[in-house]
Amino acid sequence: MRLLLAVPVLIILVAFALSNRQVVQLGLWPTDIVIDAPLSITILVASGLFFIVGALMTWGAGVVTASRARHAERTVRQLEAEVRALKAQPRSAAGTAMALPPPGA
């Protein structure tokens, strides 16, 4: 399944790299550093960096969600244990539940 997705993407990337061989100058403004690089490599590297940043952001959100899920599961286990304990308690001697006061009292 992964191969079915990877092969077309790789073919497109190779075609993109072969069709964009022009050299561009990349400069960092406050410095005088200038790098000459092919346009295709420049775009692919920038895309890869943004992909990694997006993946890290998604992973961070997943960590928060997993933490909340673990907390909720822990709470459910505690509540289930409390319900079991309450069900195991013996009933009162009279066998009746506590009655509510009459309305208006």
HELIX and SHEET records of a PDB file:
HELIX    1   1 ARG A    2  SER A   19  1                                  18    
HELIX    2   2 LEU A   39  ALA A   88  1                                  50    
SHEET    1   A 2 VAL A  23  GLY A  27  0                                        
SHEET    2   A 2 VAL A  34  PRO A  38 -1                                        
END                                                                             
